[in-house]
Amino acid sequence: MPNVEQTGRAIWKKWEDIIRTGEELPGPEVEMDDSSLSTIKEIEKLRDFLNFLENTVKDDPEEIETVNLILKRMSDAKDTEEKWIQDMIDSGESQMVEFKETLMVPVIPKEVSEKLKPEVLQQKKKEMKKVLEEEVLKNIVAFLNTGGGYLFIGIRDNKEIIGIQNELDQLKLENPKWNTDHYLLHISTLIGNQIGVEFSSFIKYAPVLVKGKTILKIECTRSSKPCYLNEELFFIRSGPETKQLKGEKVDSWKEINFK
């Protein structure tokens, strides 16, 4: 009887043959239970994702470094998540990677805040909070509409890892009950209210430790249907940018990507 490693190699070789030749997997000969059907769906998602990676490299060779990192994570179980995330951060933002410094607490320089009246400062923070949250949400929508991706909160654009602890500390000053659980619940509420609970299965998020600092990793997989922010704004990823599409461009994108 072949061992697990031999079986794994055989399955992977078969997968390569399927990808190369376009051969279809044989259909089931017996009726499958819910567990089997669920597994088949996960395999289909993997096939779609690998096809997306292939097309990404063909369309934009500059994305090959990011794609290689993702393939490495898929094939090398010895890679720890922390090392993999650090590699992604070191590679910088791309079509599948986006950094945000905070989720909702604006970073206002001390010399600026000291010049503002308390009520003016609070109003400014409130306005900026909404903008920051929308920035996070529109990137999630863009990943769902394109090919998936990773949004890391607690990372500056220059790749500096600052973590989310300072943001949590700022939130605790307003409400001592704020903690990591409340932080995650707030994200869940934002997604449910402004993107839709039906897309929750395509979005996974969790705090992770990188170089001694806690950041938030939001992992998005490609949605099975078009996704909008607040039921009207449509975004996609184009290289390391998130772009809004309108009118006929939305229709064209949907026709090509959501048949």
Buried (B, 14 or more C-beta within 10 A) or exposed (E): EEEEEEEEEEEEEEBEEEEEEEEEEEEEEEEEEEEEEEEEEEEEBEBBBBEBBEEBBEEBEEBEBBBBBBEEBEEEEEBEEEEBBBBBBEBBBBBBBBBBBBBBBBEBEEEEBEEBEEEEBEEBBEEBBEEBBBBBBBBBBBBBBBBBBBBBBBBEEEEEBBBBBBBBEBBEEEEEEBEBEBBBEBBBEBBEEBBBEEBEEBBEBEBBEBEEBBBBBBBBBBBBEBBBBEEEBBBBBEEBEBBBBEEEEBEEBBEEBEE
